């Protein structure tokens, strides 16, 4: 079963907020991909829960 897209494939995180975020592990730039915040440098994936990015290293997927 395919997961429903956040309303009509619209990004979950505001682009201005996303521009302020950085990976807490390596301080690299991040982007939103498939309902996660993904670090472009180290590749860690941080969950987004109820529209809020959980930027904790312990919560990240490597």
DSSP file (Angstrom, degrees, kcal/mol; ACC not computed):
  #  RESIDUE AA STRUCTURE BP1 BP2  ACC     N-H-->O    O-->H-N    N-H-->O    O-->H-N    TCO  KAPPA ALPHA  PHI   PSI    X-CA   Y-CA   Z-CA
    1    1 A X              0   0    0      0, 0.0     2,-0.3     0, 0.0     0, 0.0   0.000 360.0 360.0 360.0 130.3    0.0    0.0    0.0
    2    2 A X        -     0   0    0      1,-0.1     2,-0.2     3,-0.0     3,-0.0  -0.563 360.0-115.6 -81.0 138.8    1.4    3.4   -1.0
    3    3 A X        -     0   0    0     -2,-0.3     2,-0.1     1,-0.1    -1,-0.1  -0.508  33.9-109.2 -73.1 136.7    1.7    6.1    1.7
    4    4 A X        -     0   0    0     -2,-0.2     2,-0.2     1,-0.1    -1,-0.1  -0.406  34.2-117.4 -66.1 139.9   -0.4    9.1    1.1
    5    5 A X        -     0   0    0      1,-0.1     3,-0.5    -2,-0.1    -1,-0.1  -0.526  34.6 -94.5 -77.5 144.5    1.5   12.2    0.1
    6    6 A X  S >> S-     0   0    0      1,-0.2     3,-1.5    -2,-0.2     4,-0.9  -0.371  90.6 -41.4 -54.8 142.1    1.4   15.3    2.4
    7    7 A X  G >4 S-     0   0    0      1,-0.3     3,-1.0     2,-0.2    -1,-0.2   0.374 123.6 -28.4 -33.5 108.1   -1.4   17.3    0.9
    8    8 A X  G 34 S-     0   0    0     -3,-0.5    -1,-0.3     1,-0.3    -2,-0.1   0.826 114.5 -61.2  58.2  40.5   -1.0   17.0   -2.8
    9    9 A X  G <4 S+     0   0    0     -3,-1.5     2,-0.4     1,-0.2    -1,-0.3   0.773  91.2 150.5  62.9  29.8    2.8   16.6   -2.9
   10   10 A X    <<  -     0   0    0     -3,-1.0    -1,-0.2    -4,-0.9    -4,-0.1  -0.749  56.3 -97.3 -89.8 138.1    3.5   19.9   -1.2
   11   11 A X        -     0   0    0     -2,-0.4    -1,-0.1     1,-0.1     4,-0.1  -0.243  24.7-143.3 -55.1 142.4    6.7   20.1    0.9
   12   12 A X  S    S+     0   0    0      2,-0.1     2,-0.4     1,-0.1    -1,-0.1   0.796  82.7  59.1 -77.5 -30.0    6.0   19.6    4.6
   13   13 A X  S    S-     0   0    0     39,-0.1    19,-0.1     1,-0.0    39,-0.1  -0.865  92.6-111.3-108.7 132.9    8.6   22.1    5.8
   14   14 A X     >  -     0   0    0     -2,-0.4     4,-2.6     1,-0.1     3,-0.2  -0.322  25.3-127.0 -58.2 138.1    8.5   25.8    4.8
   15   15 A X  H  > S+     0   0    0      1,-0.2     4,-1.7     2,-0.2    -1,-0.1   0.825 108.7  54.4 -62.2 -31.9   11.4   26.7    2.5
   16   16 A X  H  > S+     0   0    0      2,-0.2     4,-0.7     1,-0.2    -1,-0.2   0.900 110.6  45.6 -68.7 -39.9   12.6   29.5    4.7
   17   17 A X  H >> S+     0   0    0     -3,-0.2     4,-1.1     1,-0.2     3,-1.1   0.921 110.5  53.9 -65.9 -44.1   12.7   27.2    7.8
   18   18 A X  H 3< S+     0   0    0     -4,-2.6     3,-0.4     1,-0.3    12,-0.3   0.862 102.6  58.0 -59.3 -36.4   14.5   24.6    5.8
   19   19 A X  H 3< S+     0   0    0     -4,-1.7    -1,-0.3     1,-0.2    -2,-0.2   0.765 106.8  49.3 -65.6 -24.9   17.2   27.2    4.7
   20   20 A X  H << S+     0   0    0     -3,-1.1    -1,-0.2    -4,-0.7    -2,-0.2   0.699  93.9  93.9 -85.6 -20.9   17.9   27.8    8.4
   21   21 A X     <  +     0   0    0     -4,-1.1     9,-0.5    -3,-0.4     2,-0.3  -0.404  49.1 179.5 -77.6 148.9   18.3   24.1    9.4
   22   22 A X  B     -A   29   0A   0      7,-0.1     2,-0.2    -2,-0.1     7,-0.2  -0.974  40.8 -90.0-141.2 154.4   21.6   22.3    9.4
   23   23 A X     >  -     0   0    0      5,-2.6     4,-2.2    -2,-0.3     5,-0.1  -0.475  29.9-147.3 -63.3 125.9   22.5   18.7   10.3
   24   24 A X  T  4 S+     0   0    0     -2,-0.2    -1,-0.2     1,-0.2    33,-0.0   0.727  94.4  52.7 -69.8 -19.1   23.3   18.5   14.0
   25   25 A X  T  4 S+     0   0    0      1,-0.1    -1,-0.2     3,-0.1    -2,-0.0   0.919 132.9   3.1 -81.4 -45.8   25.9   15.8   13.5
   26   26 A X  T  4 S-     0   0    0      2,-0.1    -2,-0.2     0, 0.0    -1,-0.1   0.448  89.9-120.8-123.5  -3.6   28.1   17.4   10.8
   27   27 A X     <  +     0   0    0     -4,-2.2    -3,-0.1     1,-0.2     2,-0.0   0.645  61.9 149.7  69.8  16.7   26.6   20.9   10.3
   28   28 A X        -     0   0    0      1,-0.1    -5,-2.6    -6,-0.1    -1,-0.2  -0.298  53.9 -88.9 -76.8 164.2   25.9   20.1    6.6
   29   29 A X  B     -A   22   0A   0     -7,-0.2    11,-2.9    10,-0.1    12,-0.5  -0.353  45.3-153.2 -68.2 152.3   23.1   21.6    4.5
   30   30 A X  E     -B   39   0B   0     -9,-0.5     2,-0.3   -12,-0.3     9,-0.2  -0.870  12.8-170.2-127.7 160.5   19.8   19.7    4.5
   31   31 A X  E     -B   38   0B   0      7,-2.1     7,-3.5    -2,-0.3     2,-0.5  -0.957  30.5-105.4-142.6 161.9   16.9   19.2    2.1
   32   32 A X  E     +B   37   0B   0     -2,-0.3     2,-0.4     5,-0.2     5,-0.2  -0.793  42.7 165.2 -92.8 127.6   13.5   17.6    2.4
   33   33 A X  E >   -B   36   0B   0      3,-2.7     3,-1.1    -2,-0.5    -2,-0.0  -0.980  63.8 -16.1-142.8 128.3   13.0   14.2    0.7
   34   34 A X  T 3  S-     0   0    0     -2,-0.4     3,-0.1     1,-0.3    -1,-0.1   0.878 127.0 -48.5  47.0  52.9   10.3   11.7    1.1
   35   35 A X  T 3  S+     0   0    0      1,-0.2    13,-0.8    12,-0.1     2,-0.3   0.766 122.0  95.7  62.1  29.3    8.9   13.1    4.4
   36   36 A X  E <  S-BC  33  47B   0     -3,-1.1    -3,-2.7    11,-0.2     2,-0.6  -0.963  76.1-120.1-140.0 157.7   12.4   13.3    6.0
   37   37 A X  E     -BC  32  46B   0      9,-3.0     9,-3.4    -2,-0.3     2,-0.5  -0.913  36.9-162.2 -96.6 120.0   15.1   16.0    6.4
   38   38 A X  E     -BC  31  45B   0     -7,-3.5    -7,-2.1    -2,-0.6     2,-0.4  -0.899  14.9-132.3-113.4 129.3   18.2   14.6    4.6
   39   39 A X  E  >  -B   30   0B   0      5,-2.7     4,-0.8    -2,-0.5    -9,-0.2  -0.646   8.1-154.2 -77.8 129.3   21.7   15.8    5.2
   40   40 A X  T  4 S+     0   0    0    -11,-2.9    -1,-0.1    -2,-0.4   -10,-0.1   0.655  90.5  44.1 -77.1 -15.8   23.5   16.4    1.9
   41   41 A X  T  4 S+     0   0    0    -12,-0.5    -1,-0.1     3,-0.1   -11,-0.1   0.911 129.3  15.0 -95.0 -54.9   26.9   15.9    3.5
   42   42 A X  T  4 S-     0   0    0      2,-0.1    -2,-0.1     0, 0.0    -4,-0.0   0.596  93.4-125.6-102.2 -12.0   26.7   12.8    5.8
   43   43 A X     <  +     0   0    0     -4,-0.8    -3,-0.1     1,-0.3    18,-0.1   0.472  51.2 155.0  85.3   1.6   23.4   11.3    4.5
   44   44 A X        -     0   0    0     -6,-0.1    -5,-2.7    16,-0.1     2,-0.5  -0.344  33.3-144.9 -63.3 145.8   21.6   11.2    7.9
   45   45 A X  E     -CD  38  61B   0     16,-2.6    16,-2.4    -7,-0.2     2,-0.4  -0.965  10.4-161.8-118.7 120.2   17.8   11.2    7.6
   46   46 A X  E     -C   37   0B   0     -9,-3.4    -9,-3.0    -2,-0.5    14,-0.1  -0.842  20.9-119.7-103.4 135.3   15.8   13.0   10.3
   47   47 A X  E     -C   36   0B   0     -2,-0.4     7,-2.9     7,-0.3     2,-0.5  -0.287  10.8-142.5 -72.6 156.9   12.1   12.3   10.7
   48   48 A X  E     -E   53   0C   0    -13,-0.8     2,-0.5     5,-0.2     5,-0.2  -0.987  20.4-170.8-115.9 118.7    9.3   14.9   10.4
   49   49 A X  E >   -E   52   0C   0      3,-2.6     3,-1.8    -2,-0.5   -14,-0.0  -0.952  69.2 -17.3-117.1 122.6    6.6   14.2   12.9
   50   50 A X  T 3  S-     0   0    0     -2,-0.5    -1,-0.2     1,-0.3     3,-0.1   0.853 129.4 -52.3  53.0  38.2    3.3   16.2   12.7
   51   51 A X  T 3  S+     0   0    0      1,-0.2     2,-0.5    -3,-0.1    -1,-0.3   0.531 116.9 113.5  80.6   6.4    5.0   18.7   10.5
   52   52 A X  E <   -E   49   0C   0     -3,-1.8    -3,-2.6   -39,-0.1     2,-0.3  -0.949  66.3-129.0-115.9 123.1    7.9   19.3   12.9
   53   53 A X  E     -E   48   0C   0     -2,-0.5     2,-1.0    -5,-0.2    -5,-0.2  -0.522  13.0-146.9 -70.4 131.3   11.5   18.2   12.0
   54   54 A X        -     0   0    0     -7,-2.9     2,-1.3    -2,-0.3    -7,-0.3  -0.802  18.0-176.5 -99.6  92.9   13.1   16.1   14.7
   55   55 A X        +     0   0    0     -2,-1.0     2,-0.4    -9,-0.1    -1,-0.1  -0.414  32.8 129.3 -94.2  59.7   16.7   17.2   14.4
   56   56 A X    >>  -     0   0    0     -2,-1.3     3,-1.4     1,-0.1     4,-0.7  -0.958  57.2-140.8-115.1 130.8   18.2   14.9   17.0
   57   57 A X  G >4 S+     0   0    0     -2,-0.4     3,-1.0     1,-0.3    -1,-0.1   0.867 104.0  57.4 -57.6 -38.0   21.2   12.7   16.1
   58   58 A X  G 34 S+     0   0    0      1,-0.2    -1,-0.3    -3,-0.1    -3,-0.0   0.735 107.1  48.7 -66.1 -22.0   19.7    9.8   18.1
   59   59 A X  G <4 S+     0   0    0     -3,-1.4   -12,-0.3    -5,-0.1    -1,-0.2   0.546  91.8 106.0 -92.1 -10.2   16.6    9.9   16.0
   60   60 A X    <<  -     0   0    0     -3,-1.0     2,-0.4    -4,-0.7   -14,-0.2  -0.358  62.9-137.9 -76.5 150.0   18.4   10.0   12.6
   61   61 A X  B      D   45   0B   0    -16,-2.4   -16,-2.6     1,-0.1    -2,-0.1  -0.878 360.0 360.0 -99.8 138.4   18.7    7.1   10.2
   62   62 A X              0   0    0     -2,-0.4    -1,-0.1   -18,-0.2   -18,-0.0   0.425 360.0 360.0 -97.1 360.0   22.1    6.6    8.7
